[in-house]
Amino acid sequence: FLVHYRALIFPLLIRAGKPTPFFTFVLALLFCIYNGYLQGRSLTNYAKYPSGWLKDPCFITGFTGWLIGMAINIHSDHILRNLRKPGESGYKTPRGGMFEYVSGANFFGEIVEWFGFALACCTVESLAFALCTLFILGSRAKQHHQ
C-alpha cells in the first residue's frame, strides 16, 4: 500500500501528458499511506484466521481475483501510455486487452483487484476500501466513457 502502483509507480512511467497538480499528488499519497496503515493494522492486529486460511477457497479465489485485477490494471495502463506516438496529441480510443470489452479497462482492473483483496482478507476494512474504489473509480469510468 505504501508503494501503491496508481499513486507512485504509474506516474513515473508516463512519458508525457497533462501534469498532475502537486496538491492532487499529495492527497493521493496521503490517502495511500493512511489506507495502507488501516489495512495493515486491521490485518495484523484484529483479523483472526484459522491455520489453514491460505488453502481456503475464499482466500484462493480472492487472491486470484486480486492477481487478475492487477494484471488487467497494469496491462491497460501500458496500452494507455502507448496510445500516442511522441509529439502526437488529441484523443485516441484504446484498443486491445480488456478495452475490447469495457471502455475503462484500467478502472475495471483496479476494482477487480481490490474486491479480490477484500475476498481474500474477509475484513470490514478491506470491503470498505473495495466499495470506495468501486464508487470513486466507477464514477471516473463513467465520465471517461461519456
C-alpha positions in Angstrom: 0.0 0.0 0.0 2.8 2.4 0.8 4.3 1.9 -2.7 0.9 1.9 -4.4 1.0 1.3 -8.1 -1.5 4.0 -9.2 -0.2 6.7 -6.9 3.6 6.3 -7.2 4.7 3.8 -9.9 2.3 4.7 -12.8 3.0 8.5 -12.7 6.7 7.7 -13.1 6.1 5.6 -16.2 4.2 8.3 -18.0 6.3 9.9 -20.7 4.2 13.0 -21.5 0.7 14.3 -21.0 -1.0 16.7 -18.7 0.9 17.2 -15.4 -0.8 16.2 -12.2 -1.3 19.1 -9.8 1.0 18.8 -6.8 -1.9 19.1 -4.4 -3.7 16.1 -6.1 -0.5 14.1 -5.9 -0.1 14.9 -2.1 -3.7 13.9 -1.4 -3.3 10.6 -3.3 -0.1 9.9 -1.4 -1.7 10.7 1.9 -4.7 8.5 1.1 -2.4 5.6 0.2 -0.3 5.9 3.3 -3.4 6.2 5.6 -5.3 3.4 3.9 -2.2 1.2 3.9 -1.8 1.8 7.6 -5.5 1.0 8.3 -5.4 -2.2 6.1 -2.1 -3.3 7.7 -3.3 -2.6 11.2 -6.6 -4.4 10.7 -4.8 -7.5 9.2 -2.0 -7.6 11.8 -3.9 -6.6 15.0 -7.6 -7.5 14.6 -8.2 -10.1 11.8 -8.2 -13.7 13.0 -7.6 -16.5 10.5 -7.7 -20.3 11.0 -4.4 -22.1 10.5 -5.5 -23.4 7.0 -6.7 -20.0 5.7 -4.2 -19.8 2.8 -5.7 -23.0 1.5 -9.3 -21.9 1.9 -11.3 -21.4 -1.3 -12.3 -17.9 -0.2 -8.7 -16.9 0.1 -7.6 -18.6 -3.1 -10.4 -17.1 -5.1 -9.8 -13.6 -3.6 -6.0 -13.8 -4.2 -6.6 -15.0 -7.8 -9.1 -12.1 -8.3 -6.5 -9.6 -6.9 -3.8 -11.0 -9.2 -6.0 -10.9 -12.3 -7.2 -7.4 -11.5 -3.7 -6.2 -11.0 -2.6 -7.7 -14.4 -5.6 -6.1 -16.1 -4.8 -2.8 -14.5 -1.1 -2.8 -15.4 -1.7 -4.1 -19.0 -4.5 -1.5 -19.5 -2.2 1.3 -18.3 0.5 0.0 -20.7 -2.0 0.4 -23.6 -3.0 3.9 -22.5 0.7 5.0 -22.1 1.4 3.9 -25.7 -1.7 5.3 -27.4 0.2 8.2 -29.0 3.5 8.5 -30.7 5.9 11.2 -29.5 4.6 14.6 -30.5 1.0 13.4 -31.1 -1.9 14.9 -29.3 -5.6 14.5 -29.2 -8.0 11.7 -28.2 -7.3 8.2 -29.3 -9.6 5.2 -28.5 -7.7 2.5 -26.7 -7.8 -1.0 -28.3 -6.7 -4.4 -27.1 -6.8 -6.2 -23.8 -9.9 -5.6 -21.7 -10.5 -2.3 -23.7 -12.3 -4.6 -26.2 -14.9 -5.3 -23.5 -15.0 -2.2 -21.3 -14.1 1.4 -22.1 -12.4 1.9 -18.7 -10.3 -1.3 -18.5 -7.8 0.3 -16.2 -10.5 1.3 -13.7 -12.2 -2.2 -14.1 -8.9 -3.9 -13.3 -8.4 -1.9 -10.2 -11.9 -2.5 -9.0 -11.5 -6.3 -9.6 -8.1 -6.1 -7.8 -9.5 -4.6 -4.6 -12.6 -6.8 -4.5 -10.3 -9.8 -4.8 -8.2 -8.4 -1.9 -11.4 -7.9 0.2 -12.5 -11.5 -0.5 -9.0 -12.9 0.4 -8.9 -10.9 3.7 -12.6 -11.1 4.7 -12.4 -7.9 6.8 -14.8 -5.0 7.1 -11.9 -2.6 6.3 -10.9 -4.4 3.1 -14.5 -4.4 2.0 -14.9 -0.7 2.8 -11.8 0.0 0.6 -13.2 -2.1 -2.2 -16.5 -0.3 -2.1 -14.8 3.1 -2.0 -12.7 2.1 -5.0 -15.9 1.0 -6.8 -17.7 4.2 -6.2 -14.8 6.5 -7.0 -13.4 4.7 -10.0 -16.8 3.8 -11.2 -17.8 7.4 -11.4 -14.5 8.2 -13.2 -15.0 5.3 -15.6 -18.5 6.7 -16.4 -17.0 10.1 -17.1 -14.3 8.7 -19.3 -16.9 6.6 -21.2 -19.0 9.6 -22.0 
